[in-house]
Amino acid sequence: MFDSVRDDLRTTLDEIRAAGLHKPERVIGTPQSATVAVTAGGRPGEVLNFCANNYLGLADHPEVVAAAHEALDRWGYGMASVRFICGTQEVHKELEGRLSAFLGQEDTILYSSCFDANGGVFETLLGAEDAVISDALNHASIIDGIRLSKARRFRYANRDMADLEQRLKEAAEGGARRKLIVTDGVFSMDGYVAPLREICDLADRYDAMVMVDDSHAVGFVGPGGRGTPELHGVMDRVDIITGTLGKALGGASGGYVAARAEIVALLRQRSRPYLFSNTLAPVIAAASLKVLDLLESAGDLRERLAANTALFRSRMTREGFDILPGDHAIAPVMIGDASVAGRMAELLLERGVYVIGFSYPVVPQGAARIRVQLSAAHSTQDVNRAVDAFVAARAELDAAGG
C-alpha cells in the first residue's frame, strides 16, 4: 500500500521545492544565543542569530542555567505522569502562583506548550450554543483549538474593530449563550499589536469575554514586561491570557493559561491536553521561576531590546527596504516572492547573518518575507552588521537579475 502513497508524497515534496516553498532545517552546535554555530544546513561557523524568539537573551543566561542544574538535582528529570495522577510537584504550584501574580490574573494552569494551552481552552469552555469571534491572523494553535469546539465560529479582519463589532452583533442576534473574543496580543508574522482597549470596550458592550495569546509580548512588552494587557492598561479586563515559556521567558518550552479562577478550575477538570499530557518538566518550571526573578530587574534588557529594534527598523527603512510598520522586535522585511526570500536568506547566511525566509502556508501567497527578530543580547555592532548584510545580499540578487 505505501508504495503508491510514497510516490504521491514525493510528488508533493517535489512541488513544494519547485515552488520555492521548501523549509530547510539548519543545525546549530551551540546554545541558543545572539551568536550561534551552524553545523549543518548552511555555512559552517559562527553566525549572528536574528531569527530566534530569544527576545531578552535569557535562553543561555548563567543564572537560568544554574537554576536548571539545581532543579535537576532537587526535582529529578521528568514526572512520567500527568498532573492529576502523580505529576504535580511543589515547583509547579509555585510557578503557577508566580505567573498569576505577574500577569494580574486569579489563577494559572501549566501546559506542555502554548499550542496545547490554546488547544485546551475552547472545547472546555464553549458548546454548540456559544460563539467564538477570532481575529483573521490569529496563530495556528488558536485556529486548531477553535476547530475542536462545537461553538459557532466568526472571524473578523485583522485588528478591524468595525468588523469585530459586526461579528459580535451577528453572534448576539444568533442567540449565543457565551461569546468569546480571541486575539493574538502580537501577531507573530507581522509584529502588529492588537488594540486591546478597543476590543475590551466592545466586549463590555456586547457582554463577551476576551482571550489574548500573548506569547510574543510577555516579558518585554509593557512598562513591567507584563504584555499587551499592561501596555494598553486593561490587565483587569482580559479574562484569559495564554502564553509560552519558550520565548522571552527563557526560551525552553511549556505554556500556560492565566485566567479567572473558575475558568482555570474547569480547565483542570476537563481540558484534554492538560489531562492527557505529561507534566511540564520540573527543570523548566524551576528555571522559569528564576526568569521571573530576573524580570523584576530587567528594565535594562527591555530598554536594550527597544534600542536595537529602533536602530534596525530605522536603518533598514533608510536603506529602502519594505518593513511592516511598528516598534515590536519582530521586524518583517517584505520580499513578496517565496523563492527570492529563500535565496536572500541563503545569501545572508553566507555573510554571517542567520535569518529565515517565511512563505506559504506560514504567510499568504505572494507575501513572503524575512522575519527578523531582535534580541537584547545583540550589540549595536551586531545590528549594524545585519543591516549591512541585507544591503549586500540585495545587491547580489539585483546583479543576478532576481
C-alpha positions as CSV (number, residue, x, y, z in Angstrom):
1,M,0.0,0.0,0.0
2,F,2.7,2.5,1.0
3,D,4.5,2.3,-2.4
4,S,1.7,4.3,-4.0
5,V,1.5,6.7,-1.1
6,R,5.3,7.2,-1.2
7,D,5.1,8.3,-4.9
8,D,2.3,10.8,-4.1
9,L,4.3,12.2,-1.1
10,R,7.4,12.5,-3.2
11,T,5.4,14.4,-5.9
12,T,4.1,16.8,-3.3
13,L,7.6,17.3,-1.9
14,D,8.9,18.0,-5.3
15,E,6.2,20.5,-5.9
16,I,7.0,22.3,-2.7
17,R,10.7,22.6,-3.7
18,A,9.8,23.7,-7.2
19,A,7.6,26.5,-5.8
20,G,10.4,27.7,-3.6
21,L,8.4,26.8,-0.5
22,H,10.7,24.2,0.9
23,K,11.7,24.9,4.5
24,P,15.2,23.5,5.3
25,E,16.3,23.0,8.9
26,R,19.7,24.2,9.8
27,V,21.5,22.6,12.7
28,I,23.4,24.6,15.3
29,G,26.0,23.2,17.6
30,T,25.9,25.8,20.4
31,P,23.5,27.1,23.0
32,Q,20.8,29.5,21.7
33,S,22.3,33.0,21.8
34,A,22.9,36.1,19.8
35,T,25.7,34.2,18.1
36,V,25.4,30.5,17.2
37,A,27.5,28.0,15.3
38,V,25.8,26.4,12.3
39,T,27.0,22.8,11.8
40,A,24.7,21.6,9.0
41,G,22.3,23.0,6.5
42,G,24.2,26.2,5.8
43,R,27.5,27.9,6.0
44,P,29.5,26.4,8.9
45,G,30.9,28.6,11.6
46,E,29.7,31.4,13.9
47,V,26.8,33.5,12.7
48,L,24.7,36.2,14.1
49,N,21.3,34.9,15.1
50,F,18.4,37.1,14.1
51,C,15.6,34.6,13.9
52,A,15.1,33.3,17.4
53,N,12.3,34.3,19.9
54,N,15.1,34.9,22.5
55,Y,13.9,38.5,23.0
56,L,15.6,39.2,26.3
57,G,18.6,36.9,25.7
58,L,17.8,34.7,28.6
59,A,18.0,31.3,26.8
60,D,21.6,30.9,27.9
61,H,21.7,33.3,30.9
62,P,24.0,31.8,33.5
63,E,21.6,32.3,36.4
64,V,18.8,30.5,34.5
65,V,21.2,27.6,33.6
66,A,22.3,27.4,37.2
67,A,18.7,27.2,38.4
68,A,18.1,24.4,35.9
69,H,21.1,22.4,37.2
70,E,20.0,22.8,40.8
71,A,16.4,21.7,39.8
72,L,17.7,18.5,38.2
73,D,19.4,17.6,41.5
74,R,16.4,18.5,43.6
75,W,13.4,17.6,41.5
76,G,14.6,15.0,39.0
77,Y,14.4,14.8,35.3
78,G,10.8,14.2,34.5
79,M,7.4,13.4,36.1
80,A,6.5,10.4,34.0
81,S,2.8,11.2,34.7
82,V,0.0,13.7,34.2
83,R,-0.9,16.3,36.8
84,F,-3.9,14.7,38.4
85,I,-2.3,11.3,38.9
86,C,1.2,11.9,40.4
87,G,2.6,14.6,38.2
88,T,2.4,17.7,40.4
89,Q,5.3,19.0,42.4
90,E,5.6,22.0,44.6
91,V,7.6,23.7,41.9
92,H,4.7,23.5,39.5
93,K,2.3,25.1,42.0
94,E,4.9,27.8,42.8
95,L,5.3,28.7,39.2
96,E,1.5,28.9,38.6
97,G,1.2,31.2,41.6
98,R,4.1,33.4,40.4
99,L,2.6,33.7,36.9
100,S,-0.8,34.6,38.2
101,A,0.7,37.4,40.3
102,F,2.9,38.6,37.4
103,L,0.1,38.7,34.9
104,G,-2.5,40.0,37.3
105,Q,-4.8,37.0,37.0
106,E,-6.6,34.9,39.6
107,D,-5.1,31.6,38.8
108,T,-2.8,29.8,36.2
109,I,-2.6,26.3,34.8
110,L,0.5,25.0,33.1
111,Y,0.6,23.1,29.8
112,S,3.4,21.3,27.9
113,S,3.2,24.1,25.3
114,C,1.1,27.1,24.4
115,F,-0.1,25.2,21.4
116,D,-1.7,22.8,23.9
117,A,-2.9,25.6,26.1
118,N,-4.8,27.1,23.1
119,G,-5.9,23.6,22.1
120,G,-7.5,23.0,25.5
121,V,-9.5,26.2,26.1
122,F,-12.3,26.4,23.6
123,E,-13.6,22.9,23.7
124,T,-13.7,23.1,27.5
125,L,-15.5,26.5,27.8
126,L,-17.7,26.7,24.8
127,G,-20.5,24.5,23.5
128,A,-22.8,24.5,20.4
129,E,-24.9,27.3,22.0
130,D,-21.8,29.6,22.2
131,A,-19.8,31.7,19.8
132,V,-16.1,32.4,19.4
133,I,-15.0,35.5,17.4
134,S,-11.4,35.2,16.2
135,D,-9.0,37.6,14.5
136,A,-8.2,36.5,11.0
137,L,-4.5,36.5,11.6
138,N,-4.5,34.5,14.9
139,H,-1.9,31.8,15.5
140,A,-2.5,28.3,14.1
141,S,-2.9,26.9,17.6
142,I,-5.9,29.2,18.2
143,I,-7.4,28.2,14.8
144,D,-6.9,24.5,15.6
145,G,-8.2,24.9,19.2
146,I,-11.4,26.6,17.8
147,R,-11.9,23.7,15.4
148,L,-12.1,21.3,18.4
149,S,-15.0,23.1,19.9
150,K,-18.7,22.9,18.7
151,A,-19.1,26.7,19.2
152,R,-20.3,28.8,16.3
153,R,-17.3,30.5,14.7
154,F,-16.9,34.1,13.5
155,R,-13.8,35.7,12.0
156,Y,-13.1,39.4,11.8
157,A,-10.5,41.2,9.7
158,N,-7.1,41.8,11.4
159,R,-7.5,44.5,14.1
160,D,-10.6,45.8,12.4
161,M,-12.9,47.0,15.2
162,A,-15.9,47.7,12.9
163,D,-15.7,44.2,11.6
164,L,-15.4,42.8,15.1
165,E,-18.5,44.7,16.2
166,Q,-20.4,43.3,13.2
167,R,-19.5,39.8,14.1
168,L,-20.5,40.4,17.7
169,K,-23.8,41.6,16.6
170,E,-24.3,38.5,14.5
171,A,-23.4,36.3,17.4
172,A,-25.8,38.1,19.7
173,E,-28.6,38.0,17.1
174,G,-28.0,34.3,16.8
175,G,-28.7,33.8,20.5
176,A,-25.2,32.9,21.6
177,R,-25.1,32.0,25.3
178,R,-21.5,32.8,25.7
179,K,-19.3,35.0,23.4
180,L,-15.5,34.8,23.5
181,I,-13.3,37.2,21.5
182,V,-9.9,35.8,20.9
183,T,-6.8,37.6,19.5
184,D,-3.1,37.4,19.5
185,G,-1.5,40.1,21.6
186,V,1.2,40.5,19.0
187,F,0.8,38.9,15.6
188,S,3.8,36.8,15.0
189,M,4.3,37.2,11.3
190,D,3.7,40.9,11.2
191,G,4.7,42.3,14.6
192,Y,1.4,44.2,14.8
193,V,-0.1,44.7,18.3
194,A,-3.8,44.1,18.9
195,P,-5.9,47.1,20.0
196,L,-6.9,45.6,23.3
197,R,-8.5,48.6,24.8
198,E,-11.0,48.9,21.9
199,I,-11.5,45.1,22.0
200,C,-12.4,45.2,25.7
201,D,-14.7,48.1,25.1
202,L,-16.6,46.1,22.5
203,A,-16.6,43.1,24.8
204,D,-18.2,45.2,27.5
205,R,-20.8,46.5,25.1
206,Y,-21.8,43.0,23.8
207,D,-21.3,41.0,27.1
208,A,-18.3,39.0,25.7
209,M,-15.2,37.5,27.3
210,V,-11.7,38.4,26.0
211,M,-8.9,36.0,25.5
212,V,-5.4,37.0,24.4
213,D,-2.5,34.8,23.3
214,D,0.4,37.0,24.5
215,S,3.3,34.7,23.6
216,H,5.2,37.4,21.7
217,A,4.8,40.0,24.4
218,V,5.1,38.7,27.9
219,G,8.5,39.5,29.4
220,F,9.3,42.6,27.4
221,V,6.1,44.5,26.2
222,G,4.6,46.9,28.7
223,P,6.2,49.0,31.4
224,G,6.8,45.9,33.6
225,G,7.1,43.4,30.8
226,R,3.6,42.0,31.6
227,G,2.5,42.0,28.0
228,T,-0.1,43.7,25.8
229,P,-2.8,44.0,28.5
230,E,-0.4,46.0,30.6
231,L,0.7,48.1,27.6
232,H,-3.0,49.0,27.0
233,G,-4.0,49.3,30.6
234,V,-6.6,46.5,30.5
235,M,-5.0,43.9,32.8
236,D,-8.2,43.7,34.8
237,R,-10.4,43.5,31.8
238,V,-8.9,40.5,30.0
239,D,-10.5,37.2,31.1
240,I,-8.0,34.7,29.7
241,I,-4.3,35.0,28.8
242,T,-2.4,32.2,27.2
243,G,1.3,32.3,26.7
244,T,4.6,30.4,26.4
245,L,7.7,29.8,28.5
246,G,9.5,29.2,25.2
247,K,10.2,32.8,24.0
248,A,11.2,35.7,26.2
249,L,10.7,33.7,29.4
250,G,13.8,31.6,29.0
251,G,13.2,30.0,25.6
252,A,12.7,26.4,26.7
253,S,9.2,25.0,26.3
254,G,5.9,24.9,28.1
255,G,2.7,27.1,28.1
256,Y,0.1,28.4,30.4
257,V,-3.4,29.7,30.8
258,A,-3.8,32.6,33.3
259,A,-7.4,33.5,33.8
260,R,-10.3,33.9,36.1
261,A,-10.3,31.3,38.9
262,E,-13.4,29.5,37.7
263,I,-12.0,29.2,34.2
264,V,-8.8,27.6,35.4
265,A,-10.7,25.3,37.8
266,L,-12.8,24.0,34.9
267,L,-9.7,23.5,32.7
268,R,-8.1,21.4,35.4
269,Q,-11.2,19.1,35.3
270,R,-11.9,18.9,31.6
271,S,-9.1,20.3,29.4
272,R,-7.8,17.3,27.4
273,P,-4.3,18.5,26.6
274,Y,-3.8,19.0,30.4
275,L,-5.4,15.8,31.5
276,F,-3.7,13.6,29.0
277,S,-0.2,15.1,28.6
278,N,2.8,14.6,30.8
279,T,3.5,17.4,33.2
280,L,5.9,20.2,32.3
281,A,9.4,19.0,33.2
282,P,10.4,20.3,36.7
283,V,13.7,21.7,35.5
284,I,11.8,24.0,33.1
285,A,9.4,25.1,35.9
286,A,12.3,25.9,38.2
287,A,14.3,27.8,35.6
288,S,11.1,29.7,34.7
289,L,10.9,30.8,38.3
290,K,14.4,32.2,38.0
291,V,13.4,34.0,34.8
292,L,10.5,35.7,36.7
293,D,13.0,36.8,39.4
294,L,15.2,38.3,36.7
295,L,12.2,40.1,35.1
296,E,11.8,42.1,38.3
297,S,15.0,44.0,37.4
298,A,15.0,43.5,33.6
299,G,14.3,47.1,32.7
300,D,17.8,47.5,31.2
301,L,17.2,44.4,29.0
302,R,13.9,45.8,27.8
303,E,15.5,49.1,27.0
304,R,18.3,47.5,25.1
305,L,15.8,45.4,23.1
306,A,13.8,48.6,22.3
307,A,17.0,50.4,21.2
308,N,18.1,47.5,19.0
309,T,14.7,47.3,17.4
310,A,14.6,51.1,16.7
311,L,18.1,51.0,15.2
312,F,17.3,48.1,12.9
313,R,14.0,49.4,11.7
314,S,15.3,52.9,11.1
315,R,18.4,51.8,9.2
316,M,16.6,49.3,7.1
317,T,14.0,51.9,6.2
318,R,16.7,54.4,5.2
319,E,18.2,51.7,3.0
320,G,14.9,51.3,1.1
321,F,13.7,48.0,2.5
322,D,10.0,47.4,3.0
323,I,9.4,46.7,6.7
324,L,6.0,46.4,8.1
325,P,5.4,49.4,10.4
326,G,5.5,49.2,14.2
327,D,8.0,49.2,17.0
328,H,7.9,45.5,18.0
329,A,11.1,43.3,18.0
330,I,9.5,41.3,15.2
331,A,10.6,43.3,12.1
332,P,9.3,41.6,8.9
333,V,11.3,42.5,5.8
334,M,8.8,42.1,3.0
335,I,10.0,40.3,-0.2
336,G,6.9,39.0,-1.9
337,D,8.3,36.2,-3.9
338,A,9.0,33.0,-1.9
339,S,12.0,31.9,-3.9
340,V,13.6,35.3,-3.7
341,A,13.0,35.4,0.1
342,G,14.7,31.9,0.4
343,R,17.6,33.0,-1.8
344,M,18.1,36.2,0.2
345,A,18.2,34.2,3.4
346,E,20.9,31.9,1.9
347,L,22.9,35.0,0.9
348,L,22.6,36.5,4.3
349,L,23.8,33.2,5.9
350,E,26.8,33.3,3.7
351,R,27.5,36.8,5.1
352,G,27.2,35.5,8.7
353,V,23.6,36.5,9.4
354,Y,21.2,33.7,10.2
355,V,17.6,34.5,9.3
356,I,14.7,32.6,7.7
357,G,12.5,33.3,4.7
358,F,8.8,32.7,5.5
359,S,6.5,31.7,2.7
360,Y,3.1,30.0,2.2
361,P,1.4,28.4,4.1
362,V,3.0,30.2,7.1
363,V,2.1,33.5,5.4
364,P,-0.2,34.3,2.5
365,Q,0.8,33.6,-1.1
366,G,2.8,36.5,-2.5
367,A,3.6,37.9,0.9
368,A,6.9,36.1,1.5
369,R,9.2,37.8,4.0
370,I,12.3,37.5,6.1
371,R,11.2,37.9,9.7
372,V,14.0,39.5,11.6
373,Q,13.8,39.2,15.4
374,L,15.9,41.4,17.6
375,S,17.2,40.5,21.0
376,A,18.6,42.3,24.0
377,A,21.6,40.1,23.6
378,H,22.5,41.8,20.3
379,S,25.1,44.6,20.4
380,T,24.8,47.8,18.3
381,Q,27.6,46.4,16.1
382,D,25.6,43.2,15.6
383,V,22.5,45.2,14.4
384,N,24.6,47.3,12.0
385,R,26.3,44.3,10.6
386,A,23.0,42.7,9.9
387,V,21.7,45.7,8.0
388,D,25.0,45.9,6.0
389,A,24.5,42.2,5.1
390,F,21.0,42.9,3.9
391,V,22.2,45.6,1.6
392,A,25.0,43.4,0.2
393,A,22.6,40.5,-0.3
394,R,20.1,42.7,-2.1
395,A,22.9,44.0,-4.4
396,E,23.9,40.4,-5.3
397,L,20.3,39.5,-6.0
398,D,19.9,42.5,-8.2
399,A,23.1,41.8,-10.1
400,A,21.9,38.3,-10.7
401,G,18.5,39.5,-12.0
402,G,16.4,38.4,-9.2
